[in-house]
Structure formats: structure tokens, C-alpha cells
Amino acid sequence: MNFTNKFVTGLILGAVAGALVAAFMQTEKGKEVFSDIKESAGDASDNVKSFWSNFEKELNGLLKKGKQFVDDLEKKAKDVASSIK
């Protein structure tokens, strides 16, 4: 089987599969399945957004604590340096 035959066979199979999916989507069950897929995709999108929002809040909290820690160390170092002079 040469490339042209494989290509034509693939093209025909793809068209048949597309037609079957299109026909299925016109049925009540197909519409229900499509609705479920859309709902699941929306839920997944909401979950990802929520995850990243929480991650960002936690990261910002950690950065704030880290900055405060560095500021405190800096102050203590200055206090020690002042007491040595």
C-alpha cells in the first residue's frame, strides 16, 4: 500500500468518523454527552483557576514572611553592630 492509498484511506475513515460523530451529536444522548463534556470542562477550568489563585495567595504569604524575616535579621544585625561600637 503506497502513501497515496494510505492517505485516501485515512481521509475516508476520518470523514466517516466525523459524520458518525455529527450524527450522534444530533441525538438526545449526543446532546446530553456534549452538555456533560461542556460542564466538566467548565468545572475543570474553575478548579484550575481556584488552584492558581490559592497558590498565588500562599506564595505571596510566604514571600511576605520571608521579607519580614530578612528585615528582622537586618535590624538585629544593626543593633548588634551599634552595641559593639
PDB file with SEQRES, HELIX, SHEET and CRYST1 records, atoms N, CA, C and O in Angstrom:
SEQRES   1 A   85  MET ASN PHE THR ASN LYS PHE VAL THR GLY LEU ILE LEU          
SEQRES   2 A   85  GLY ALA VAL ALA GLY ALA LEU VAL ALA ALA PHE MET GLN          
SEQRES   3 A   85  THR GLU LYS GLY LYS GLU VAL PHE SER ASP ILE LYS GLU          
SEQRES   4 A   85  SER ALA GLY ASP ALA SER ASP ASN VAL LYS SER PHE TRP          
SEQRES   5 A   85  SER ASN PHE GLU LYS GLU LEU ASN GLY LEU LEU LYS LYS          
SEQRES   6 A   85  GLY LYS GLN PHE VAL ASP ASP LEU GLU LYS LYS ALA LYS          
SEQRES   7 A   85  ASP VAL ALA SER SER ILE LYS                                  
HELIX    1 AA1 PHE A    3  MET A   25  1                                  23    
HELIX    2 AA2 GLU A   28  ILE A   84  1                                  57    
CRYST1    1.000    1.000    1.000  90.00  90.00  90.00 P 1           1          
ATOM      1  N   MET A   1       0.857  -1.176   0.000  1.00  0.00           N  
ATOM      2  CA  MET A   1       0.000   0.000   0.000  1.00  0.00           C  
ATOM      3  C   MET A   1       0.901   1.237   0.000  1.00  0.00           C  
ATOM      4  O   MET A   1       1.716   1.411   0.906  1.00  0.00           O  
ATOM      5  N   ASN A   2       0.760   2.068  -0.981  1.00  0.00           N  
ATOM      6  CA  ASN A   2       1.631   3.238  -1.060  1.00  0.00           C  
ATOM      7  C   ASN A   2       1.034   4.416  -0.282  1.00  0.00           C  
ATOM      8  O   ASN A   2      -0.070   4.334   0.257  1.00  0.00           O  
ATOM      9  N   PHE A   3       1.795   5.506  -0.242  1.00  0.00           N  
ATOM     10  CA  PHE A   3       1.404   6.686   0.529  1.00  0.00           C  
ATOM     11  C   PHE A   3       0.052   7.237   0.090  1.00  0.00           C  
ATOM     12  O   PHE A   3      -0.766   7.593   0.939  1.00  0.00           O  
ATOM     13  N   THR A   4      -0.200   7.315  -1.202  1.00  0.00           N  
ATOM     14  CA  THR A   4      -1.450   7.878  -1.717  1.00  0.00           C  
ATOM     15  C   THR A   4      -2.640   7.054  -1.254  1.00  0.00           C  
ATOM     16  O   THR A   4      -3.658   7.607  -0.839  1.00  0.00           O  
ATOM     17  N   ASN A   5      -2.516   5.730  -1.323  1.00  0.00           N  
ATOM     18  CA  ASN A   5      -3.605   4.860  -0.885  1.00  0.00           C  
ATOM     19  C   ASN A   5      -3.854   5.011   0.615  1.00  0.00           C  
ATOM     20  O   ASN A   5      -5.001   5.051   1.059  1.00  0.00           O  
ATOM     21  N   LYS A   6      -2.771   5.093   1.392  1.00  0.00           N  
ATOM     22  CA  LYS A   6      -2.914   5.263   2.840  1.00  0.00           C  
ATOM     23  C   LYS A   6      -3.570   6.604   3.147  1.00  0.00           C  
ATOM     24  O   LYS A   6      -4.422   6.700   4.030  1.00  0.00           O  
ATOM     25  N   PHE A   7      -3.170   7.635   2.414  1.00  0.00           N  
ATOM     26  CA  PHE A   7      -3.733   8.966   2.633  1.00  0.00           C  
ATOM     27  C   PHE A   7      -5.222   8.974   2.324  1.00  0.00           C  
ATOM     28  O   PHE A   7      -6.016   9.492   3.110  1.00  0.00           O  
ATOM     29  N   VAL A   8      -5.604   8.411   1.200  1.00  0.00           N  
ATOM     30  CA  VAL A   8      -7.015   8.374   0.797  1.00  0.00           C  
ATOM     31  C   VAL A   8      -7.821   7.545   1.793  1.00  0.00           C  
ATOM     32  O   VAL A   8      -8.925   7.932   2.178  1.00  0.00           O  
ATOM     33  N   THR A   9      -7.272   6.412   2.207  1.00  0.00           N  
ATOM     34  CA  THR A   9      -7.955   5.574   3.198  1.00  0.00           C  
ATOM     35  C   THR A   9      -8.150   6.345   4.504  1.00  0.00           C  
ATOM     36  O   THR A   9      -9.231   6.310   5.092  1.00  0.00           O  
ATOM     37  N   GLY A  10      -7.113   7.034   4.952  1.00  0.00           N  
ATOM     38  CA  GLY A  10      -7.212   7.841   6.176  1.00  0.00           C  
ATOM     39  C   GLY A  10      -8.217   8.959   6.033  1.00  0.00           C  
ATOM     40  O   GLY A  10      -8.970   9.247   6.963  1.00  0.00           O  
ATOM     41  N   LEU A  11      -8.234   9.589   4.877  1.00  0.00           N  
ATOM     42  CA  LEU A  11      -9.182  10.672   4.606  1.00  0.00           C  
ATOM     43  C   LEU A  11     -10.616  10.156   4.656  1.00  0.00           C  
ATOM     44  O   LEU A  11     -11.489  10.797   5.241  1.00  0.00           O  
ATOM     45  N   ILE A  12     -10.855   9.013   4.052  1.00  0.00           N  
ATOM     46  CA  ILE A  12     -12.205   8.423   4.043  1.00  0.00           C  
ATOM     47  C   ILE A  12     -12.620   8.025   5.456  1.00  0.00           C  
ATOM     48  O   ILE A  12     -13.736   8.318   5.885  1.00  0.00           O  
ATOM     49  N   LEU A  13     -11.719   7.358   6.179  1.00  0.00           N  
ATOM     50  CA  LEU A  13     -12.041   6.956   7.555  1.00  0.00           C  
ATOM     51  C   LEU A  13     -12.303   8.179   8.440  1.00  0.00           C  
ATOM     52  O   LEU A  13     -13.198   8.152   9.284  1.00  0.00           O  
ATOM     53  N   GLY A  14     -11.534   9.240   8.251  1.00  0.00           N  
ATOM     54  CA  GLY A  14     -11.750  10.462   9.017  1.00  0.00           C  
ATOM     55  C   GLY A  14     -13.097  11.096   8.713  1.00  0.00           C  
ATOM     56  O   GLY A  14     -13.789  11.569   9.615  1.00  0.00           O  
ATOM     57  N   ALA A  15     -13.461  11.103   7.445  1.00  0.00           N  
ATOM     58  CA  ALA A  15     -14.756  11.672   7.047  1.00  0.00           C  
ATOM     59  C   ALA A  15     -15.907  10.843   7.623  1.00  0.00           C  
ATOM     60  O   ALA A  15     -16.900  11.396   8.096  1.00  0.00           O  
ATOM     61  N   VAL A  16     -15.767   9.516   7.580  1.00  0.00           N  
ATOM     62  CA  VAL A  16     -16.805   8.632   8.135  1.00  0.00           C  
ATOM     63  C   VAL A  16     -16.923   8.853   9.638  1.00  0.00           C  
ATOM     64  O   VAL A  16     -18.029   8.959  10.168  1.00  0.00           O  
ATOM     65  N   ALA A  17     -15.788   8.921  10.322  1.00  0.00           N  
ATOM     66  CA  ALA A  17     -15.809   9.142  11.771  1.00  0.00           C  
ATOM     67  C   ALA A  17     -16.449  10.494  12.088  1.00  0.00           C  
ATOM     68  O   ALA A  17     -17.251  10.594  13.017  1.00  0.00           O  
ATOM     69  N   GLY A  18     -16.108  11.517  11.336  1.00  0.00           N  
ATOM     70  CA  GLY A  18     -16.701  12.836  11.546  1.00  0.00           C  
ATOM     71  C   GLY A  18     -18.202  12.829  11.325  1.00  0.00           C  
ATOM     72  O   GLY A  18     -18.950  13.448  12.080  1.00  0.00           O  
ATOM     73  N   ALA A  19     -18.641  12.127  10.288  1.00  0.00           N  
ATOM     74  CA  ALA A  19     -20.069  12.034  10.004  1.00  0.00           C  
ATOM     75  C   ALA A  19     -20.799  11.288  11.122  1.00  0.00           C  
ATOM     76  O   ALA A  19     -21.902  11.673  11.512  1.00  0.00           O  
ATOM     77  N   LEU A  20     -20.186  10.227  11.632  1.00  0.00           N  
ATOM     78  CA  LEU A  20     -20.797   9.475  12.729  1.00  0.00           C  
ATOM     79  C   LEU A  20     -20.901  10.328  13.988  1.00  0.00           C  
ATOM     80  O   LEU A  20     -21.921  10.299  14.678  1.00  0.00           O  
ATOM     81  N   VAL A  21     -19.861  11.077  14.284  1.00  0.00           N  
ATOM     82  CA  VAL A  21     -19.891  11.960  15.467  1.00  0.00           C  
ATOM     83  C   VAL A  21     -20.952  13.032  15.279  1.00  0.00           C  
ATOM     84  O   VAL A  21     -21.713  13.316  16.204  1.00  0.00           O  
ATOM     85  N   ALA A  22     -21.014  13.633  14.091  1.00  0.00           N  
ATOM     86  CA  ALA A  22     -22.020  14.666  13.819  1.00  0.00           C  
ATOM     87  C   ALA A  22     -23.429  14.096  13.957  1.00  0.00           C  
ATOM     88  O   ALA A  22     -24.308  14.745  14.525  1.00  0.00           O  
ATOM     89  N   ALA A  23     -23.648  12.891  13.443  1.00  0.00           N  
ATOM     90  CA  ALA A  23     -24.969  12.257  13.548  1.00  0.00           C  
ATOM     91  C   ALA A  23     -25.305  11.962  15.009  1.00  0.00           C  
ATOM     92  O   ALA A  23     -26.436  12.171  15.449  1.00  0.00           O  
ATOM     93  N   PHE A  24     -24.315  11.477  15.753  1.00  0.00           N  
ATOM     94  CA  PHE A  24     -24.530  11.180  17.180  1.00  0.00           C  
ATOM     95  C   PHE A  24     -24.870  12.446  17.954  1.00  0.00           C  
ATOM     96  O   PHE A  24     -25.717  12.422  18.847  1.00  0.00           O  
ATOM     97  N   MET A  25     -24.212  13.551  17.614  1.00  0.00           N  
ATOM     98  CA  MET A  25     -24.429  14.802  18.344  1.00  0.00           C  
ATOM     99  C   MET A  25     -25.829  15.369  18.102  1.00  0.00           C  
ATOM    100  O   MET A  25     -26.272  16.241  18.848  1.00  0.00           O  
ATOM    101  N   GLN A  26     -26.524  14.894  17.083  1.00  0.00           N  
ATOM    102  CA  GLN A  26     -27.882  15.360  16.806  1.00  0.00           C  
ATOM    103  C   GLN A  26     -28.921  14.603  17.636  1.00  0.00           C  
ATOM    104  O   GLN A  26     -30.072  15.031  17.722  1.00  0.00           O  
ATOM    105  N   THR A  27     -28.529  13.489  18.242  1.00  0.00           N  
ATOM    106  CA  THR A  27     -29.465  12.715  19.063  1.00  0.00           C  
ATOM    107  C   THR A  27     -29.542  13.331  20.456  1.00  0.00           C  
ATOM    108  O   THR A  27     -28.690  14.132  20.841  1.00  0.00           O  
ATOM    109  N   GLU A  28     -30.566  12.951  21.200  1.00  0.00           N  
ATOM    110  CA  GLU A  28     -30.712  13.444  22.573  1.00  0.00           C  
ATOM    111  C   GLU A  28     -29.538  12.996  23.437  1.00  0.00           C  
ATOM    112  O   GLU A  28     -29.014  13.770  24.238  1.00  0.00           O  
ATOM    113  N   LYS A  29     -29.135  11.753  23.267  1.00  0.00           N  
ATOM    114  CA  LYS A  29     -27.997  11.235  24.040  1.00  0.00           C  
ATOM    115  C   LYS A  29     -26.728  12.008  23.678  1.00  0.00           C  
ATOM    116  O   LYS A  29     -25.930  12.336  24.557  1.00  0.00           O  
ATOM    117  N   GLY A  30     -26.542  12.296  22.407  1.00  0.00           N  
ATOM    118  CA  GLY A  30     -25.372  13.060  21.971  1.00  0.00           C  
ATOM    119  C   GLY A  30     -25.360  14.453  22.577  1.00  0.00           C  
ATOM    120  O   GLY A  30     -24.319  14.936  23.024  1.00  0.00           O  
ATOM    121  N   LYS A  31     -26.522  15.098  22.590  1.00  0.00           N  
ATOM    122  CA  LYS A  31     -26.630  16.431  23.186  1.00  0.00           C  
ATOM    123  C   LYS A  31     -26.332  16.376  24.684  1.00  0.00           C  
ATOM    124  O   LYS A  31     -25.694  17.275  25.232  1.00  0.00           O  
ATOM    125  N   GLU A  32     -26.800  15.312  25.337  1.00  0.00           N  
ATOM    126  CA  GLU A  32     -26.543  15.131  26.764  1.00  0.00           C  
ATOM    127  C   GLU A  32     -25.047  14.937  27.028  1.00  0.00           C  
ATOM    128  O   GLU A  32     -24.486  15.519  27.956  1.00  0.00           O  
ATOM    129  N   VAL A  33     -24.416  14.107  26.194  1.00  0.00           N  
ATOM    130  CA  VAL A  33     -22.977  13.863  26.338  1.00  0.00           C  
ATOM    131  C   VAL A  33     -22.206  15.161  26.127  1.00  0.00           C  
ATOM    132  O   VAL A  33     -21.289  15.468  26.889  1.00  0.00           O  
ATOM    133  N   PHE A  34     -22.571  15.927  25.093  1.00  0.00           N  
ATOM    134  CA  PHE A  34     -21.903  17.197  24.816  1.00  0.00           C  
ATOM    135  C   PHE A  34     -22.085  18.168  25.973  1.00  0.00           C  
ATOM    136  O   PHE A  34     -21.151  18.873  26.354  1.00  0.00           O  
ATOM    137  N   SER A  35     -23.293  18.201  26.529  1.00  0.00           N  
ATOM    138  CA  SER A  35     -23.565  19.069  27.677  1.00  0.00           C  
ATOM    139  C   SER A  35     -22.702  18.666  28.878  1.00  0.00           C  
ATOM    140  O   SER A  35     -22.154  19.520  29.575  1.00  0.00           O  
ATOM    141  N   ASP A  36     -22.590  17.345  29.111  1.00  0.00           N  
ATOM    142  CA  ASP A  36     -21.754  16.849  30.210  1.00  0.00           C  
ATOM    143  C   ASP A  36     -20.289  17.222  30.001  1.00  0.00           C  
ATOM    144  O   ASP A  36     -19.592  17.587  30.948  1.00  0.00           O  
ATOM    145  N   ILE A  37     -19.831  17.127  28.759  1.00  0.00           N  
ATOM    146  CA  ILE A  37     -18.437  17.481  28.447  1.00  0.00           C  
ATOM    147  C   ILE A  37     -18.202  18.962  28.714  1.00  0.00           C  
ATOM    148  O   ILE A  37     -17.194  19.336  29.313  1.00  0.00           O  
ATOM    149  N   LYS A  38     -19.138  19.808  28.267  1.00  0.00           N  
ATOM    150  CA  LYS A  38     -19.004  21.249  28.494  1.00  0.00           C  
ATOM    151  C   LYS A  38     -18.994  21.555  29.994  1.00  0.00           C  
ATOM    152  O   LYS A  38     -18.202  22.375  30.458  1.00  0.00           O  
ATOM    153  N   GLU A  39     -19.868  20.901  30.741  1.00  0.00           N  
ATOM    154  CA  GLU A  39     -19.943  21.125  32.182  1.00  0.00           C  
ATOM    155  C   GLU A  39     -18.647  20.681  32.865  1.00  0.00           C  
ATOM    156  O   GLU A  39     -18.122  21.376  33.734  1.00  0.00           O  
ATOM    157  N   SER A  40     -18.147  19.527  32.462  1.00  0.00           N  
ATOM    158  CA  SER A  40     -16.897  19.024  33.040  1.00  0.00           C  
ATOM    159  C   SER A  40     -15.729  19.948  32.711  1.00  0.00           C  
ATOM    160  O   SER A  40     -14.875  20.199  33.560  1.00  0.00           O  
ATOM    161  N   ALA A  41     -15.693  20.449  31.489  1.00  0.00           N  
ATOM    162  CA  ALA A  41     -14.633  21.370  31.089  1.00  0.00           C  
ATOM    163  C   ALA A  41     -14.720  22.655  31.906  1.00  0.00           C  
ATOM    164  O   ALA A  41     -13.698  23.196  32.329  1.00  0.00           O  
ATOM    165  N   GLY A  42     -15.936  23.143  32.128  1.00  0.00           N  
ATOM    166  CA  GLY A  42     -16.118  24.347  32.955  1.00  0.00           C  
ATOM    167  C   GLY A  42     -15.664  24.111  34.384  1.00  0.00           C  
ATOM    168  O   GLY A  42     -15.007  24.961  34.984  1.00  0.00           O  
ATOM    169  N   ASP A  43     -16.021  22.937  34.935  1.00  0.00           N  
ATOM    170  CA  ASP A  43     -15.595  22.595  36.297  1.00  0.00           C  
ATOM    171  C   ASP A  43     -14.080  22.507  36.387  1.00  0.00           C  
ATOM    172  O   ASP A  43     -13.478  22.997  37.342  1.00  0.00           O  
ATOM    173  N   ALA A  44     -13.470  21.883  35.394  1.00  0.00           N  
ATOM    174  CA  ALA A  44     -12.012  21.754  35.387  1.00  0.00           C  
ATOM    175  C   ALA A  44     -11.359  23.132  35.317  1.00  0.00           C  
ATOM    176  O   ALA A  44     -10.367  23.393  35.997  1.00  0.00           O  
ATOM    177  N   SER A  45     -11.916  23.997  34.500  1.00  0.00           N  
ATOM    178  CA  SER A  45     -11.388  25.359  34.379  1.00  0.00           C  
ATOM    179  C   SER A  45     -11.498  26.093  35.712  1.00  0.00           C  
ATOM    180  O   SER A  45     -10.559  26.768  36.132  1.00  0.00           O  
ATOM    181  N   ASP A  46     -12.642  25.961  36.372  1.00  0.00           N  
ATOM    182  CA  ASP A  46     -12.828  26.600  37.678  1.00  0.00           C  
ATOM    183  C   ASP A  46     -11.843  26.050  38.701  1.00  0.00           C  
ATOM    184  O   ASP A  46     -11.300  26.802  39.510  1.00  0.00           O  
ATOM    185  N   ASN A  47     -11.612  24.733  38.667  1.00  0.00           N  
ATOM    186  CA  ASN A  47     -10.674  24.116  39.609  1.00  0.00           C  
ATOM    187  C   ASN A  47      -9.256  24.620  39.394  1.00  0.00           C  
ATOM    188  O   ASN A  47      -8.532  24.886  40.353  1.00  0.00           O  
ATOM    189  N   VAL A  48      -8.866  24.750  38.140  1.00  0.00           N  
ATOM    190  CA  VAL A  48      -7.512  25.244  37.839  1.00  0.00           C  
ATOM    191  C   VAL A  48      -7.368  26.689  38.306  1.00  0.00           C  
ATOM    192  O   VAL A  48      -6.366  27.053  38.922  1.00  0.00           O  
ATOM    193  N   LYS A  49      -8.381  27.513  38.006  1.00  0.00           N  
ATOM    194  CA  LYS A  49      -8.342  28.911  38.437  1.00  0.00           C  
ATOM    195  C   LYS A  49      -8.261  29.010  39.948  1.00  0.00           C  
ATOM    196  O   LYS A  49      -7.492  29.814  40.476  1.00  0.00           O  
ATOM    197  N   SER A  50      -9.038  28.210  40.645  1.00  0.00           N  
ATOM    198  CA  SER A  50      -9.036  28.214  42.107  1.00  0.00           C  
ATOM    199  C   SER A  50      -7.682  27.769  42.656  1.00  0.00           C  
ATOM    200  O   SER A  50      -7.157  28.358  43.601  1.00  0.00           O  
ATOM    201  N   PHE A  51      -7.122  26.715  42.047  1.00  0.00           N  
ATOM    202  CA  PHE A  51      -5.816  26.228  42.487  1.00  0.00           C  
ATOM    203  C   PHE A  51      -4.763  27.321  42.365  1.00  0.00           C  
ATOM    204  O   PHE A  51      -4.011  27.570  43.308  1.00  0.00           O  
ATOM    205  N   TRP A  52      -4.705  27.983  41.191  1.00  0.00           N  
ATOM    206  CA  TRP A  52      -3.682  29.011  40.971  1.00  0.00           C  
ATOM    207  C   TRP A  52      -3.911  30.222  41.856  1.00  0.00           C  
ATOM    208  O   TRP A  52      -2.953  30.850  42.307  1.00  0.00           O  
ATOM    209  N   SER A  53      -5.155  30.553  42.108  1.00  0.00           N  
ATOM    210  CA  SER A  53      -5.459  31.675  42.995  1.00  0.00           C  
ATOM    211  C   SER A  53      -4.966  31.367  44.410  1.00  0.00           C  
ATOM    212  O   SER A  53      -4.332  32.209  45.047  1.00  0.00           O  
ATOM    213  N   ASN A  54      -5.258  30.164  44.896  1.00  0.00           N  
ATOM    214  CA  ASN A  54      -4.794  29.763  46.229  1.00  0.00           C  
ATOM    215  C   ASN A  54      -3.276  29.685  46.279  1.00  0.00           C  
ATOM    216  O   ASN A  54      -2.661  30.096  47.263  1.00  0.00           O  
ATOM    217  N   PHE A  55      -2.675  29.160  45.228  1.00  0.00           N  
ATOM    218  CA  PHE A  55      -1.216  29.064  45.161  1.00  0.00           C  
ATOM    219  C   PHE A  55      -0.590  30.453  45.229  1.00  0.00           C  
ATOM    220  O   PHE A  55       0.398  30.670  45.932  1.00  0.00           O  
ATOM    221  N   GLU A  56      -1.180  31.390  44.488  1.00  0.00           N  
ATOM    222  CA  GLU A  56      -0.659  32.763  44.476  1.00  0.00           C  
ATOM    223  C   GLU A  56      -0.765  33.395  45.860  1.00  0.00           C  
ATOM    224  O   GLU A  56       0.167  34.059  46.314  1.00  0.00           O  
ATOM    225  N   LYS A  57      -1.896  33.189  46.531  1.00  0.00           N  
ATOM    226  CA  LYS A  57      -2.077  33.733  47.886  1.00  0.00           C  
ATOM    227  C   LYS A  57      -1.051  33.146  48.851  1.00  0.00           C  
ATOM    228  O   LYS A  57      -0.445  33.872  49.639  1.00  0.00           O  
ATOM    229  N   GLU A  58      -0.861  31.833  48.787  1.00  0.00           N  
ATOM    230  CA  GLU A  58       0.106  31.182  49.669  1.00  0.00           C  
ATOM    231  C   GLU A  58       1.525  31.643  49.372  1.00  0.00           C  
ATOM    232  O   GLU A  58       2.302  31.891  50.294  1.00  0.00           O  
ATOM    233  N   LEU A  59       1.865  31.759  48.109  1.00  0.00           N  
ATOM    234  CA  LEU A  59       3.197  32.209  47.725  1.00  0.00           C  
ATOM    235  C   LEU A  59       3.437  33.639  48.203  1.00  0.00           C  
ATOM    236  O   LEU A  59       4.504  33.945  48.736  1.00  0.00           O  
ATOM    237  N   ASN A  60       2.453  34.512  48.015  1.00  0.00           N  
ATOM    238  CA  ASN A  60       2.589  35.883  48.483  1.00  0.00           C  
ATOM    239  C   ASN A  60       2.753  35.939  50.001  1.00  0.00           C  
ATOM    240  O   ASN A  60       3.526  36.746  50.517  1.00  0.00           O  
ATOM    241  N   GLY A  61       2.020  35.073  50.717  1.00  0.00           N  
ATOM    242  CA  GLY A  61       2.164  34.996  52.169  1.00  0.00           C  
ATOM    243  C   GLY A  61       3.572  34.567  52.571  1.00  0.00           C  
ATOM    244  O   GLY A  61       4.167  35.137  53.485  1.00  0.00           O  
ATOM    245  N   LEU A  62       4.097  33.559  51.880  1.00  0.00           N  
ATOM    246  CA  LEU A  62       5.454  33.094  52.173  1.00  0.00           C  
ATOM    247  C   LEU A  62       6.494  34.171  51.872  1.00  0.00           C  
ATOM    248  O   LEU A  62       7.445  34.358  52.631  1.00  0.00           O  
ATOM    249  N   LEU A  63       6.306  34.874  50.759  1.00  0.00           N  
ATOM    250  CA  LEU A  63       7.236  35.948  50.406  1.00  0.00           C  
ATOM    251  C   LEU A  63       7.196  37.063  51.443  1.00  0.00           C  
ATOM    252  O   LEU A  63       8.231  37.622  51.805  1.00  0.00           O  
ATOM    253  N   LYS A  64       6.005  37.379  51.915  1.00  0.00           N  
ATOM    254  CA  LYS A  64       5.864  38.416  52.946  1.00  0.00           C  
ATOM    255  C   LYS A  64       6.568  37.990  54.236  1.00  0.00           C  
ATOM    256  O   LYS A  64       7.268  38.789  54.858  1.00  0.00           O  
ATOM    257  N   LYS A  65       6.381  36.728  54.633  1.00  0.00           N  
ATOM    258  CA  LYS A  65       7.056  36.218  55.834  1.00  0.00           C  
ATOM    259  C   LYS A  65       8.569  36.221  55.650  1.00  0.00           C  
ATOM    260  O   LYS A  65       9.310  36.577  56.566  1.00  0.00           O  
ATOM    261  N   GLY A  66       9.026  35.821  54.458  1.00  0.00           N  
ATOM    262  CA  GLY A  66      10.463  35.818  54.179  1.00  0.00           C  
ATOM    263  C   GLY A  66      11.046  37.219  54.237  1.00  0.00           C  
ATOM    264  O   GLY A  66      12.134  37.415  54.780  1.00  0.00           O  
ATOM    265  N   LYS A  67      10.341  38.190  53.689  1.00  0.00           N  
ATOM    266  CA  LYS A  67      10.801  39.588  53.728  1.00  0.00           C  
ATOM    267  C   LYS A  67      10.854  40.081  55.166  1.00  0.00           C  
ATOM    268  O   LYS A  67      11.809  40.747  55.564  1.00  0.00           O  
ATOM    269  N   GLN A  68       9.828  39.753  55.943  1.00  0.00           N  
ATOM    270  CA  GLN A  68       9.810  40.167  57.350  1.00  0.00           C  
ATOM    271  C   GLN A  68      10.975  39.534  58.105  1.00  0.00           C  
ATOM    272  O   GLN A  68      11.596  40.187  58.943  1.00  0.00           O  
ATOM    273  N   PHE A  69      11.273  38.280  57.819  1.00  0.00           N  
ATOM    274  CA  PHE A  69      12.393  37.590  58.464  1.00  0.00           C  
ATOM    275  C   PHE A  69      13.709  38.289  58.145  1.00  0.00           C  
ATOM    276  O   PHE A  69      14.531  38.511  59.034  1.00  0.00           O  
ATOM    277  N   VAL A  70      13.905  38.635  56.874  1.00  0.00           N  
ATOM    278  CA  VAL A  70      15.131  39.322  56.456  1.00  0.00           C  
ATOM    279  C   VAL A  70      15.204  40.698  57.106  1.00  0.00           C  
ATOM    280  O   VAL A  70      16.269  41.109  57.568  1.00  0.00           O  
ATOM    281  N   ASP A  71      14.089  41.410  57.146  1.00  0.00           N  
ATOM    282  CA  ASP A  71      14.066  42.728  57.786  1.00  0.00           C  
ATOM    283  C   ASP A  71      14.414  42.622  59.264  1.00  0.00           C  
ATOM    284  O   ASP A  71      15.160  43.447  59.792  1.00  0.00           O  
ATOM    285  N   ASP A  72      13.874  41.604  59.933  1.00  0.00           N  
ATOM    286  CA  ASP A  72      14.177  41.395  61.355  1.00  0.00           C  
ATOM    287  C   ASP A  72      15.658  41.082  61.562  1.00  0.00           C  
ATOM    288  O   ASP A  72      16.282  41.601  62.488  1.00  0.00           O  
ATOM    289  N   LEU A  73      16.220  40.228  60.696  1.00  0.00           N  
ATOM    290  CA  LEU A  73      17.650  39.905  60.802  1.00  0.00           C  
ATOM    291  C   LEU A  73      18.503  41.151  60.585  1.00  0.00           C  
ATOM    292  O   LEU A  73      19.488  41.377  61.287  1.00  0.00           O  
ATOM    293  N   GLU A  74      18.112  41.937  59.618  1.00  0.00           N  
ATOM    294  CA  GLU A  74      18.839  43.170  59.312  1.00  0.00           C  
ATOM    295  C   GLU A  74      18.822  44.103  60.528  1.00  0.00           C  
ATOM    296  O   GLU A  74      19.848  44.681  60.887  1.00  0.00           O  
ATOM    297  N   LYS A  75      17.655  44.246  61.156  1.00  0.00           N  
ATOM    298  CA  LYS A  75      17.525  45.113  62.339  1.00  0.00           C  
ATOM    299  C   LYS A  75      18.390  44.590  63.478  1.00  0.00           C  
ATOM    300  O   LYS A  75      19.082  45.365  64.139  1.00  0.00           O  
ATOM    301  N   LYS A  76      18.355  43.285  63.709  1.00  0.00           N  
ATOM    302  CA  LYS A  76      19.163  42.705  64.780  1.00  0.00           C  
ATOM    303  C   LYS A  76      20.656  42.898  64.498  1.00  0.00           C  
ATOM    304  O   LYS A  76      21.434  43.189  65.406  1.00  0.00           O  
ATOM    305  N   ALA A  77      21.044  42.734  63.242  1.00  0.00           N  
ATOM    306  CA  ALA A  77      22.449  42.930  62.879  1.00  0.00           C  
ATOM    307  C   ALA A  77      22.882  44.379  63.126  1.00  0.00           C  
ATOM    308  O   ALA A  77      23.987  44.627  63.608  1.00  0.00           O  
ATOM    309  N   LYS A  78      22.017  45.321  62.797  1.00  0.00           N  
ATOM    310  CA  LYS A  78      22.312  46.734  63.042  1.00  0.00           C  
ATOM    311  C   LYS A  78      22.390  47.006  64.544  1.00  0.00           C  
ATOM    312  O   LYS A  78      23.262  47.747  64.996  1.00  0.00           O  
ATOM    313  N   ASP A  79      21.484  46.411  65.312  1.00  0.00           N  
ATOM    314  CA  ASP A  79      21.511  46.594  66.775  1.00  0.00           C  
ATOM    315  C   ASP A  79      22.800  46.055  67.378  1.00  0.00           C  
ATOM    316  O   ASP A  79      23.410  46.681  68.245  1.00  0.00           O  
ATOM    317  N   VAL A  80      23.199  44.886  66.903  1.00  0.00           N  
ATOM    318  CA  VAL A  80      24.454  44.281  67.394  1.00  0.00           C  
ATOM    319  C   VAL A  80      25.641  45.151  66.992  1.00  0.00           C  
ATOM    320  O   VAL A  80      26.535  45.397  67.802  1.00  0.00           O  
ATOM    321  N   ALA A  81      25.650  45.611  65.756  1.00  0.00           N  
ATOM    322  CA  ALA A  81      26.738  46.464  65.269  1.00  0.00           C  
ATOM    323  C   ALA A  81      26.799  47.762  66.070  1.00  0.00           C  
ATOM    324  O   ALA A  81      27.889  48.249  66.373  1.00  0.00           O  
ATOM    325  N   SER A  82      25.642  48.326  66.416  1.00  0.00           N  
ATOM    326  CA  SER A  82      25.614  49.568  67.192  1.00  0.00           C  
ATOM    327  C   SER A  82      26.130  49.347  68.610  1.00  0.00           C  
ATOM    328  O   SER A  82      26.801  50.208  69.178  1.00  0.00           O  
ATOM    329  N   SER A  83      25.812  48.191  69.172  1.00  0.00           N  
ATOM    330  CA  SER A  83      26.243  47.923  70.554  1.00  0.00           C  
ATOM    331  C   SER A  83      27.739  47.625  70.621  1.00  0.00           C  
ATOM    332  O   SER A  83      28.347  47.789  71.679  1.00  0.00           O  
ATOM    333  N   ILE A  84      28.339  47.195  69.526  1.00  0.00           N  
ATOM    334  CA  ILE A  84      29.771  46.882  69.501  1.00  0.00           C  
ATOM    335  C   ILE A  84      30.580  48.184  69.422  1.00  0.00           C  
ATOM    336  O   ILE A  84      31.667  48.257  69.995  1.00  0.00           O  
ATOM    337  N   LYS A  85      30.088  49.190  68.742  1.00  0.00           N  
ATOM    338  CA  LYS A  85      30.811  50.443  68.571  1.00  0.00           C  
ATOM    339  C   LYS A  85      30.998  51.128  69.835  1.00  0.00           C  
ATOM    340  O   LYS A  85      31.591  52.206  69.871  1.00  0.00           O  
TER     341      LYS A  85                                                      
END                                                                             
